[in-house]
Amino acid sequence: MLTGILDLVIQQQSPLSYQRSWVWDSVADLRGHVEETATTAAIGDVEIWDYKGTRANSPFVDDYVRQLLTYAALYRDRTGALPIRCVLFFINEPPRRDRRLLAIEVNGPIVDAALAWTYEQVRMMRATADTFERDPVAVPAGELAHHTKPLGQRLSQETTAQCTACTFRFDCPDLAGGRQHPDVDLANVFKN
């Protein structure tokens, strides 16, 4: 079901150092946090990179890490080996460039757990799509993480800051600055 191109980086002459690293709080729940712990690559290290239009303090960092680990599983399926690490590149993290990169160490059990998580997400999305096709109003509104909250409180601030008029998605200067781009009509879900 997944198609695409993995962004593969092979450290060559001048390996990078990453000032921020991912640390697991719970492998069972695939939850963790960012620490200001330096990681230095070695020549020949294979890494999978993914860029994000969010800032480094996004509440979705756990999801981004799991997504990258799923990419590591796809790489393993193709090559028989895991990358040494995955790296998240937060392109909208000015002015501190050292906060733009996040190193995530990779190992088999973590990758297997992330792959199981991804399969569960796909199963839930398929079930939601099936429900929507049968009865569109039967799909509850809002984010899954907030499904127990009353209507009107089921979206996080991060989600309400998004629109779908372009691929920029998060931290749009037009939306954040209070200016509305002429192509963006937040009330018109059919256009956006």
C-alpha positions in Angstrom: 0.0 0.0 0.0 3.0 2.4 0.5 4.7 3.8 -2.5 7.4 6.5 -2.7 11.0 7.2 -2.4 13.1 6.9 0.7 15.5 9.8 1.3 18.7 7.8 1.9 21.9 9.5 3.2 25.3 7.8 3.3 27.8 9.7 5.4 31.0 10.1 3.3 33.9 12.4 3.9 32.7 14.7 6.7 30.1 12.9 8.8 27.5 15.1 10.5 27.0 15.6 14.2 23.5 15.9 15.6 22.9 18.0 18.7 19.6 16.4 19.5 18.7 12.8 19.9 15.5 10.7 20.5 15.3 8.9 23.8 12.6 6.2 24.4 10.4 6.6 27.5 8.4 3.5 26.6 9.2 1.1 23.8 6.0 -0.8 24.4 4.0 2.4 23.7 6.5 3.8 21.2 6.7 7.1 23.1 9.8 9.1 23.8 11.3 12.6 24.0 14.0 14.7 22.6 17.3 15.2 24.6 20.1 17.6 24.0 22.5 14.7 23.5 25.0 14.8 20.7 25.3 12.0 18.2 28.1 11.9 15.6 27.8 9.8 12.4 30.7 7.8 11.1 31.9 7.4 7.5 29.8 4.9 5.8 26.7 5.3 8.1 23.5 4.8 6.2 20.6 7.0 7.4 17.0 7.6 6.3 16.0 11.3 6.4 12.6 12.9 6.4 11.9 16.6 6.4 8.9 18.1 8.2 7.3 21.5 7.7 6.6 21.7 11.5 8.8 23.1 14.2 10.9 20.7 16.4 8.5 21.1 19.3 5.5 19.7 17.4 3.2 17.5 19.4 3.4 15.0 16.5 7.1 14.2 17.0 6.3 10.7 18.3 4.3 10.0 15.1 7.1 11.3 12.9 9.6 9.0 14.7 7.3 6.0 14.2 6.8 6.9 10.6 10.6 7.0 10.0 11.1 3.7 11.7 8.5 2.3 9.4 10.6 3.6 6.5 13.6 1.8 8.1 11.5 -1.4 8.0 10.8 -0.9 4.3 14.5 -0.3 3.7 15.3 -3.6 5.6 12.8 -5.4 3.4 14.6 -4.2 0.2 18.2 -4.5 1.4 18.3 -7.0 4.3 19.9 -4.4 6.6 18.7 -1.6 8.8 20.1 1.9 8.5 22.2 3.1 11.4 19.9 5.9 12.3 17.0 8.0 11.0 17.0 11.8 11.0 14.2 14.2 11.2 14.9 17.6 9.5 12.6 20.4 10.8 12.8 23.0 8.0 10.9 25.7 9.9 13.0 25.8 13.0 14.6 29.3 12.8 16.8 30.8 14.0 18.5 27.9 15.8 19.9 25.7 13.1 21.2 23.2 15.7 17.5 22.3 16.6 16.6 21.4 13.0 18.0 17.9 13.1 16.9 15.0 15.3 18.8 11.7 15.3 16.9 8.5 16.0 18.9 5.4 16.6 17.6 2.2 14.9 17.4 -1.4 16.1 15.4 -4.4 15.1 12.9 -4.6 18.0 12.1 -0.9 17.8 11.6 -1.1 14.0 9.3 -4.2 14.4 7.2 -2.4 17.0 6.9 0.7 14.8 5.9 -1.5 11.9 3.2 -3.1 14.0 2.0 0.4 15.0 1.8 1.3 11.3 -0.3 -1.7 10.4 -2.7 -0.8 13.2 -3.0 2.7 11.9 -3.7 1.4 8.4 -6.3 -0.9 9.8 -8.0 2.0 11.7 -7.9 4.2 8.6 -9.4 1.5 6.5 -12.2 0.9 9.0 -12.9 4.7 9.1 -13.0 4.8 5.3 -15.4 1.9 5.2 -17.6 3.5 7.8 -17.6 6.8 5.9 -18.6 5.1 2.7 -21.5 3.4 4.4 -22.6 6.3 6.5 -20.6 9.6 6.4 -22.2 11.1 9.6 -21.2 8.0 11.6 -17.6 9.0 11.6 -16.9 11.0 14.7 -15.4 14.5 14.2 -12.0 15.6 15.4 -8.7 14.0 16.2 -8.6 10.4 17.4 -6.5 11.4 20.5 -9.4 13.8 21.5 -12.3 11.6 20.7 -13.6 11.5 24.3 -13.9 15.3 24.5 -17.1 17.2 23.7 -17.7 18.5 20.2 -15.9 21.7 19.6 -12.9 20.5 21.7 -11.7 17.6 19.6 -9.0 19.5 17.6 -5.6 20.5 18.9 -4.2 24.0 18.2 -1.7 22.3 15.9 -4.4 20.8 13.8 -6.5 24.0 13.6 -3.3 25.9 12.4 -3.3 23.7 9.2 -5.0 24.1 6.0 -4.8 22.1 2.8 -4.5 24.9 0.2 -0.8 24.1 -0.4 1.8 21.6 0.8 3.3 23.9 3.4 0.7 22.8 5.9 2.1 23.8 9.2 3.4 27.2 10.5 2.1 29.0 7.4 3.2 32.7 7.7 0.0 33.8 6.1 -2.2 32.0 8.6 0.0 32.7 11.6 0.3 36.4 10.7 -3.5 36.8 10.5 -3.3 37.5 6.8 -5.5 35.4 4.5 -4.1 34.3 1.2 -6.6 34.9 -1.6 -6.5 31.2 -2.5 -7.3 30.1 1.1 -10.9 30.1 2.3 -10.9 28.3 5.6 -14.6 28.0 5.6 -14.7 26.3 2.2 -13.8 22.7 2.8 -14.6 21.8 -0.8 -12.0 24.2 -2.1 -9.3 23.5 0.4 
